[in-house]
Amino acid sequence: MKDIQEELDMTDEIFANPIHPYTRSLLSAIPHPNHRFEKTRVALSYDKEDR
């Protein structure tokens, strides 16, 4: 299986406006330093088969 680059842009732009669902799921998995926000955070999932 070949790896495919899903999204390419400046780092700030990817963090501010992720377009691809896989990128969104990766960014949603990053823990937030504020424990109050972290309790309500929902991590997104990405299933390549749903594409």
N, C-alpha and C positions, 0 to 999 in steps of 0.2 A: 504494500500500500504506500502511496506517495503522499508526503506531507504537502499541504497547500496553505499558502499564506492567505489568511482571511481578511486582514485589515492592515492598511499601511497609511500612516499620517504622522504628524508631529505628536510627540508624547502628550503634551497638554491638550491637544484636540481629542485624542483618543480617550483620555480620562474625562474630559468635559462632555463629549458627545459620542459615545461608542455606538456604532451602527450595526455591526454584526452581532447576532444573538450569542455566539460563542464568546466574544469580547465582553459583552454585558455580563455573562455568567461568571467569567473570570474576575472581573472587577467587583462584582457583588460578593465574592468570597473573601475579599480583603477585610479583616476585622477593623472596626472603627474604634479609635482610642477613647471615645466618650461612652462609658458603660451604659448610660441611659438610652443612647441611640442604638447601641449594639443589641440591647434586649429586644428592640422592636424591628431590627433589620431582618429582611427576608433575602436569603441567598437564592438567586435564580439558578435554574438548571437548564442544561442544553443537551438535547438529544439529536445527534447528527442524522439519525434516521428520519426525524420529523421534517427535514428540509425539503 
